[in-house]
Amino acid sequence: MKGIVEERAVELGEYIVEHKTTVRAAAGKFGVSKSTVHKDVAQRLKYIDPQLYRKVKVVLDYNKAQRHIRGGIATRMKYKKCAESRSEGRAN
């Protein structure tokens, strides 16, 4: 079992670095939970492959710094969509 977890951690790390993706996107791609991905790349990878861990950390830190911006954009789109649907309802 140990070998499988270590291999998964390395695969997840390589995927995140190669695609510059988020933990959520990597979890979806590999079919595991966000918690599993985060534990693999933030804790286990440090001891398995320190060089890859540092690369992953750069991507994760960037994503963390950008998340408030992404959240704001998503919220703006949500309310814009709601306003459009309300105005379409009035036009009929």
Phi and psi in radians as a Rosetta constraint file:
Dihedral C 1 N 2 CA 2 C 2 CIRCULARHARMONIC -0.992 0.35
Dihedral N 2 CA 2 C 2 N 3 CIRCULARHARMONIC -0.792 0.35
Dihedral C 2 N 3 CA 3 C 3 CIRCULARHARMONIC -1.050 0.35
Dihedral N 3 CA 3 C 3 N 4 CIRCULARHARMONIC -0.657 0.35
Dihedral C 3 N 4 CA 4 C 4 CIRCULARHARMONIC -1.157 0.35
Dihedral N 4 CA 4 C 4 N 5 CIRCULARHARMONIC -0.763 0.35
Dihedral C 4 N 5 CA 5 C 5 CIRCULARHARMONIC -1.113 0.35
Dihedral N 5 CA 5 C 5 N 6 CIRCULARHARMONIC -0.752 0.35
Dihedral C 5 N 6 CA 6 C 6 CIRCULARHARMONIC -1.154 0.35
Dihedral N 6 CA 6 C 6 N 7 CIRCULARHARMONIC -0.724 0.35
Dihedral C 6 N 7 CA 7 C 7 CIRCULARHARMONIC -1.103 0.35
Dihedral N 7 CA 7 C 7 N 8 CIRCULARHARMONIC -0.746 0.35
Dihedral C 7 N 8 CA 8 C 8 CIRCULARHARMONIC -1.079 0.35
Dihedral N 8 CA 8 C 8 N 9 CIRCULARHARMONIC -0.730 0.35
Dihedral C 8 N 9 CA 9 C 9 CIRCULARHARMONIC -1.069 0.35
Dihedral N 9 CA 9 C 9 N 10 CIRCULARHARMONIC -0.742 0.35
Dihedral C 9 N 10 CA 10 C 10 CIRCULARHARMONIC -1.182 0.35
Dihedral N 10 CA 10 C 10 N 11 CIRCULARHARMONIC -0.767 0.35
Dihedral C 10 N 11 CA 11 C 11 CIRCULARHARMONIC -1.069 0.35
Dihedral N 11 CA 11 C 11 N 12 CIRCULARHARMONIC -0.760 0.35
Dihedral C 11 N 12 CA 12 C 12 CIRCULARHARMONIC -1.094 0.35
Dihedral N 12 CA 12 C 12 N 13 CIRCULARHARMONIC -0.769 0.35
Dihedral C 12 N 13 CA 13 C 13 CIRCULARHARMONIC -1.060 0.35
Dihedral N 13 CA 13 C 13 N 14 CIRCULARHARMONIC -0.788 0.35
Dihedral C 13 N 14 CA 14 C 14 CIRCULARHARMONIC -1.114 0.35
Dihedral N 14 CA 14 C 14 N 15 CIRCULARHARMONIC -0.697 0.35
Dihedral C 14 N 15 CA 15 C 15 CIRCULARHARMONIC -1.122 0.35
Dihedral N 15 CA 15 C 15 N 16 CIRCULARHARMONIC -0.789 0.35
Dihedral C 15 N 16 CA 16 C 16 CIRCULARHARMONIC -1.095 0.35
Dihedral N 16 CA 16 C 16 N 17 CIRCULARHARMONIC -0.736 0.35
Dihedral C 16 N 17 CA 17 C 17 CIRCULARHARMONIC -1.214 0.35
Dihedral N 17 CA 17 C 17 N 18 CIRCULARHARMONIC -0.790 0.35
Dihedral C 17 N 18 CA 18 C 18 CIRCULARHARMONIC -1.123 0.35
Dihedral N 18 CA 18 C 18 N 19 CIRCULARHARMONIC -0.744 0.35
Dihedral C 18 N 19 CA 19 C 19 CIRCULARHARMONIC -1.732 0.35
Dihedral N 19 CA 19 C 19 N 20 CIRCULARHARMONIC -0.055 0.35
Dihedral C 19 N 20 CA 20 C 20 CIRCULARHARMONIC 0.853 0.35
Dihedral N 20 CA 20 C 20 N 21 CIRCULARHARMONIC 0.897 0.35
Dihedral C 20 N 21 CA 21 C 21 CIRCULARHARMONIC -1.808 0.35
Dihedral N 21 CA 21 C 21 N 22 CIRCULARHARMONIC 3.007 0.35
Dihedral C 21 N 22 CA 22 C 22 CIRCULARHARMONIC -1.567 0.35
Dihedral N 22 CA 22 C 22 N 23 CIRCULARHARMONIC 2.922 0.35
Dihedral C 22 N 23 CA 23 C 23 CIRCULARHARMONIC -1.070 0.35
Dihedral N 23 CA 23 C 23 N 24 CIRCULARHARMONIC -0.721 0.35
Dihedral C 23 N 24 CA 24 C 24 CIRCULARHARMONIC -1.077 0.35
Dihedral N 24 CA 24 C 24 N 25 CIRCULARHARMONIC -0.781 0.35
Dihedral C 24 N 25 CA 25 C 25 CIRCULARHARMONIC -1.158 0.35
Dihedral N 25 CA 25 C 25 N 26 CIRCULARHARMONIC -0.707 0.35
Dihedral C 25 N 26 CA 26 C 26 CIRCULARHARMONIC -1.129 0.35
Dihedral N 26 CA 26 C 26 N 27 CIRCULARHARMONIC -0.676 0.35
Dihedral C 26 N 27 CA 27 C 27 CIRCULARHARMONIC -1.084 0.35
Dihedral N 27 CA 27 C 27 N 28 CIRCULARHARMONIC -0.747 0.35
Dihedral C 27 N 28 CA 28 C 28 CIRCULARHARMONIC -1.127 0.35
Dihedral N 28 CA 28 C 28 N 29 CIRCULARHARMONIC -0.717 0.35
Dihedral C 28 N 29 CA 29 C 29 CIRCULARHARMONIC -1.132 0.35
Dihedral N 29 CA 29 C 29 N 30 CIRCULARHARMONIC -0.715 0.35
Dihedral C 29 N 30 CA 30 C 30 CIRCULARHARMONIC -1.645 0.35
Dihedral N 30 CA 30 C 30 N 31 CIRCULARHARMONIC -0.111 0.35
Dihedral C 30 N 31 CA 31 C 31 CIRCULARHARMONIC 1.228 0.35
Dihedral N 31 CA 31 C 31 N 32 CIRCULARHARMONIC 0.603 0.35
Dihedral C 31 N 32 CA 32 C 32 CIRCULARHARMONIC -2.199 0.35
Dihedral N 32 CA 32 C 32 N 33 CIRCULARHARMONIC 2.982 0.35
Dihedral C 32 N 33 CA 33 C 33 CIRCULARHARMONIC -1.342 0.35
Dihedral N 33 CA 33 C 33 N 34 CIRCULARHARMONIC 2.799 0.35
Dihedral C 33 N 34 CA 34 C 34 CIRCULARHARMONIC -1.078 0.35
Dihedral N 34 CA 34 C 34 N 35 CIRCULARHARMONIC -0.638 0.35
Dihedral C 34 N 35 CA 35 C 35 CIRCULARHARMONIC -1.090 0.35
Dihedral N 35 CA 35 C 35 N 36 CIRCULARHARMONIC -0.711 0.35
Dihedral C 35 N 36 CA 36 C 36 CIRCULARHARMONIC -1.125 0.35
Dihedral N 36 CA 36 C 36 N 37 CIRCULARHARMONIC -0.801 0.35
Dihedral C 36 N 37 CA 37 C 37 CIRCULARHARMONIC -1.048 0.35
Dihedral N 37 CA 37 C 37 N 38 CIRCULARHARMONIC -0.831 0.35
Dihedral C 37 N 38 CA 38 C 38 CIRCULARHARMONIC -1.090 0.35
Dihedral N 38 CA 38 C 38 N 39 CIRCULARHARMONIC -0.768 0.35
Dihedral C 38 N 39 CA 39 C 39 CIRCULARHARMONIC -1.099 0.35
Dihedral N 39 CA 39 C 39 N 40 CIRCULARHARMONIC -0.744 0.35
Dihedral C 39 N 40 CA 40 C 40 CIRCULARHARMONIC -1.074 0.35
Dihedral N 40 CA 40 C 40 N 41 CIRCULARHARMONIC -0.858 0.35
Dihedral C 40 N 41 CA 41 C 41 CIRCULARHARMONIC -1.496 0.35
Dihedral N 41 CA 41 C 41 N 42 CIRCULARHARMONIC -0.414 0.35
Dihedral C 41 N 42 CA 42 C 42 CIRCULARHARMONIC -1.665 0.35
Dihedral N 42 CA 42 C 42 N 43 CIRCULARHARMONIC -0.434 0.35
Dihedral C 42 N 43 CA 43 C 43 CIRCULARHARMONIC -2.046 0.35
Dihedral N 43 CA 43 C 43 N 44 CIRCULARHARMONIC -0.971 0.35
Dihedral C 43 N 44 CA 44 C 44 CIRCULARHARMONIC -1.194 0.35
Dihedral N 44 CA 44 C 44 N 45 CIRCULARHARMONIC -0.717 0.35
Dihedral C 44 N 45 CA 45 C 45 CIRCULARHARMONIC -1.104 0.35
Dihedral N 45 CA 45 C 45 N 46 CIRCULARHARMONIC -0.478 0.35
Dihedral C 45 N 46 CA 46 C 46 CIRCULARHARMONIC -1.006 0.35
Dihedral N 46 CA 46 C 46 N 47 CIRCULARHARMONIC -0.633 0.35
Dihedral C 46 N 47 CA 47 C 47 CIRCULARHARMONIC -1.635 0.35
Dihedral N 47 CA 47 C 47 N 48 CIRCULARHARMONIC -0.438 0.35
Dihedral C 47 N 48 CA 48 C 48 CIRCULARHARMONIC -1.404 0.35
Dihedral N 48 CA 48 C 48 N 49 CIRCULARHARMONIC -0.858 0.35
Dihedral C 48 N 49 CA 49 C 49 CIRCULARHARMONIC -2.554 0.35
Dihedral N 49 CA 49 C 49 N 50 CIRCULARHARMONIC 1.496 0.35
Dihedral C 49 N 50 CA 50 C 50 CIRCULARHARMONIC -1.014 0.35
Dihedral N 50 CA 50 C 50 N 51 CIRCULARHARMONIC -0.605 0.35
Dihedral C 50 N 51 CA 51 C 51 CIRCULARHARMONIC -1.175 0.35
Dihedral N 51 CA 51 C 51 N 52 CIRCULARHARMONIC -0.778 0.35
Dihedral C 51 N 52 CA 52 C 52 CIRCULARHARMONIC -1.142 0.35
Dihedral N 52 CA 52 C 52 N 53 CIRCULARHARMONIC -0.659 0.35
Dihedral C 52 N 53 CA 53 C 53 CIRCULARHARMONIC -0.997 0.35
Dihedral N 53 CA 53 C 53 N 54 CIRCULARHARMONIC -0.768 0.35
Dihedral C 53 N 54 CA 54 C 54 CIRCULARHARMONIC -1.110 0.35
Dihedral N 54 CA 54 C 54 N 55 CIRCULARHARMONIC -0.676 0.35
Dihedral C 54 N 55 CA 55 C 55 CIRCULARHARMONIC -1.161 0.35
Dihedral N 55 CA 55 C 55 N 56 CIRCULARHARMONIC -0.743 0.35
Dihedral C 55 N 56 CA 56 C 56 CIRCULARHARMONIC -1.117 0.35
Dihedral N 56 CA 56 C 56 N 57 CIRCULARHARMONIC -0.699 0.35
Dihedral C 56 N 57 CA 57 C 57 CIRCULARHARMONIC -1.059 0.35
Dihedral N 57 CA 57 C 57 N 58 CIRCULARHARMONIC -0.664 0.35
Dihedral C 57 N 58 CA 58 C 58 CIRCULARHARMONIC -1.069 0.35
Dihedral N 58 CA 58 C 58 N 59 CIRCULARHARMONIC -0.799 0.35
Dihedral C 58 N 59 CA 59 C 59 CIRCULARHARMONIC -1.135 0.35
Dihedral N 59 CA 59 C 59 N 60 CIRCULARHARMONIC -0.794 0.35
Dihedral C 59 N 60 CA 60 C 60 CIRCULARHARMONIC -1.134 0.35
Dihedral N 60 CA 60 C 60 N 61 CIRCULARHARMONIC -0.673 0.35
Dihedral C 60 N 61 CA 61 C 61 CIRCULARHARMONIC -1.127 0.35
Dihedral N 61 CA 61 C 61 N 62 CIRCULARHARMONIC -0.680 0.35
Dihedral C 61 N 62 CA 62 C 62 CIRCULARHARMONIC -1.104 0.35
Dihedral N 62 CA 62 C 62 N 63 CIRCULARHARMONIC -0.810 0.35
Dihedral C 62 N 63 CA 63 C 63 CIRCULARHARMONIC -1.061 0.35
Dihedral N 63 CA 63 C 63 N 64 CIRCULARHARMONIC -0.691 0.35
Dihedral C 63 N 64 CA 64 C 64 CIRCULARHARMONIC -1.135 0.35
Dihedral N 64 CA 64 C 64 N 65 CIRCULARHARMONIC -0.680 0.35
Dihedral C 64 N 65 CA 65 C 65 CIRCULARHARMONIC -1.197 0.35
Dihedral N 65 CA 65 C 65 N 66 CIRCULARHARMONIC -0.473 0.35
Dihedral C 65 N 66 CA 66 C 66 CIRCULARHARMONIC -1.656 0.35
Dihedral N 66 CA 66 C 66 N 67 CIRCULARHARMONIC -0.156 0.35
Dihedral C 66 N 67 CA 67 C 67 CIRCULARHARMONIC -1.117 0.35
Dihedral N 67 CA 67 C 67 N 68 CIRCULARHARMONIC -0.577 0.35
Dihedral C 67 N 68 CA 68 C 68 CIRCULARHARMONIC -1.190 0.35
Dihedral N 68 CA 68 C 68 N 69 CIRCULARHARMONIC -0.538 0.35
Dihedral C 68 N 69 CA 69 C 69 CIRCULARHARMONIC -1.220 0.35
Dihedral N 69 CA 69 C 69 N 70 CIRCULARHARMONIC -0.815 0.35
Dihedral C 69 N 70 CA 70 C 70 CIRCULARHARMONIC -1.074 0.35
Dihedral N 70 CA 70 C 70 N 71 CIRCULARHARMONIC -0.689 0.35
Dihedral C 70 N 71 CA 71 C 71 CIRCULARHARMONIC -1.117 0.35
Dihedral N 71 CA 71 C 71 N 72 CIRCULARHARMONIC -0.707 0.35
Dihedral C 71 N 72 CA 72 C 72 CIRCULARHARMONIC -1.132 0.35
Dihedral N 72 CA 72 C 72 N 73 CIRCULARHARMONIC -0.718 0.35
Dihedral C 72 N 73 CA 73 C 73 CIRCULARHARMONIC -1.122 0.35
Dihedral N 73 CA 73 C 73 N 74 CIRCULARHARMONIC -0.772 0.35
Dihedral C 73 N 74 CA 74 C 74 CIRCULARHARMONIC -1.089 0.35
Dihedral N 74 CA 74 C 74 N 75 CIRCULARHARMONIC -0.718 0.35
Dihedral C 74 N 75 CA 75 C 75 CIRCULARHARMONIC -1.146 0.35
Dihedral N 75 CA 75 C 75 N 76 CIRCULARHARMONIC -0.749 0.35
Dihedral C 75 N 76 CA 76 C 76 CIRCULARHARMONIC -1.077 0.35
Dihedral N 76 CA 76 C 76 N 77 CIRCULARHARMONIC -0.741 0.35
Dihedral C 76 N 77 CA 77 C 77 CIRCULARHARMONIC -1.135 0.35
Dihedral N 77 CA 77 C 77 N 78 CIRCULARHARMONIC -0.667 0.35
Dihedral C 77 N 78 CA 78 C 78 CIRCULARHARMONIC -1.060 0.35
Dihedral N 78 CA 78 C 78 N 79 CIRCULARHARMONIC -0.862 0.35
Dihedral C 78 N 79 CA 79 C 79 CIRCULARHARMONIC -1.255 0.35
Dihedral N 79 CA 79 C 79 N 80 CIRCULARHARMONIC -0.536 0.35
Dihedral C 79 N 80 CA 80 C 80 CIRCULARHARMONIC -1.143 0.35
Dihedral N 80 CA 80 C 80 N 81 CIRCULARHARMONIC -0.738 0.35
Dihedral C 80 N 81 CA 81 C 81 CIRCULARHARMONIC -1.118 0.35
Dihedral N 81 CA 81 C 81 N 82 CIRCULARHARMONIC -0.726 0.35
Dihedral C 81 N 82 CA 82 C 82 CIRCULARHARMONIC -1.091 0.35
Dihedral N 82 CA 82 C 82 N 83 CIRCULARHARMONIC -0.748 0.35
Dihedral C 82 N 83 CA 83 C 83 CIRCULARHARMONIC -1.137 0.35
Dihedral N 83 CA 83 C 83 N 84 CIRCULARHARMONIC -0.682 0.35
Dihedral C 83 N 84 CA 84 C 84 CIRCULARHARMONIC -1.148 0.35
Dihedral N 84 CA 84 C 84 N 85 CIRCULARHARMONIC -0.729 0.35
Dihedral C 84 N 85 CA 85 C 85 CIRCULARHARMONIC -1.184 0.35
Dihedral N 85 CA 85 C 85 N 86 CIRCULARHARMONIC -0.606 0.35
Dihedral C 85 N 86 CA 86 C 86 CIRCULARHARMONIC -1.186 0.35
Dihedral N 86 CA 86 C 86 N 87 CIRCULARHARMONIC -0.714 0.35
Dihedral C 86 N 87 CA 87 C 87 CIRCULARHARMONIC -1.230 0.35
Dihedral N 87 CA 87 C 87 N 88 CIRCULARHARMONIC -0.548 0.35
Dihedral C 87 N 88 CA 88 C 88 CIRCULARHARMONIC -1.206 0.35
Dihedral N 88 CA 88 C 88 N 89 CIRCULARHARMONIC -0.626 0.35
Dihedral C 88 N 89 CA 89 C 89 CIRCULARHARMONIC -1.139 0.35
Dihedral N 89 CA 89 C 89 N 90 CIRCULARHARMONIC -0.596 0.35
Dihedral C 89 N 90 CA 90 C 90 CIRCULARHARMONIC -1.316 0.35
Dihedral N 90 CA 90 C 90 N 91 CIRCULARHARMONIC -0.536 0.35
Dihedral C 90 N 91 CA 91 C 91 CIRCULARHARMONIC -1.223 0.35
Dihedral N 91 CA 91 C 91 N 92 CIRCULARHARMONIC -0.470 0.35
